[in-house]
Amino acid sequence: MGKLSIVGKATHEYPYDTVEVTVSFEVHEQSTSAALEKVLNQCEDFLAIMHKDGISMDSIRICNDSVGQNYSDKKFNVRAKREIKIRVPFSMEFKNHIMMLIQDKHYDVDIDTDYSISNITEIHNNLIKEAIEDSKQKATFIAESMGQKLIGVDSIKIGERYNNPTDDVFYDITTCLFSTKTLNYSNMIQSPVTKESESVEVVWLIE
């Protein structure tokens, strides 16, 4: 009885199915009260529209709240900031809707977007199975070329795991209504993709 140590690999591209939009309201005024009033009013107006359009408040999280005073060039300045994150299934209509809303309302905001996959754990578990099968096919070919066969597994070593311990949970927005009819082509843009991989080293027993 002998052993064969064979590395198996599996790689596929997957479209991101979750989008997280960070909206940062930031204003500069000459007093704390004026800065807070403006940033809070803009954020409240934005959230009211999101709620009216069908976006659940359960999908919106606070990220950063801050107020800072600064005195330079003999001028007193106050910066107020409120940052929120909205995580929903990927939808170009939703993204375009936010962009158009900011344009129409003249909000003082920064926008940042991140993407992820909702079932990342399931994907990597399936990739591991594929990688093991890849190793088995290679080992079978080598063993048969030597007039032997596989009779079992001695050990399996899985490569470095992905850094995403939990899957995303998000709110369904398929029933939401977004006024983006003027952006017909922009609404058809597809989500970006990510390449996910797994590798395993399997020691096969042969005879």
Buried (B, 14 or more C-beta within 10 A) or exposed (E): EEEBEBBBBBEBEBEBBBBBBBBBBBBBBEEBEBBBBBBBEBBEBBBEBBEEBBBBEEBBEEEEEEEEEEEEEEEEBBBBBBBBBBBBBBBBBBBBBBBBBBEEEEBBBEEEEEBBBBBBBEBBEBBBBBBBEBBBEBBBEBBEEEEBEBEEBEEBEBBEEBEEEEBBEBBEBEEBEBEBEEBEEBBEEEBEEBEBEBBBBBBBBBE
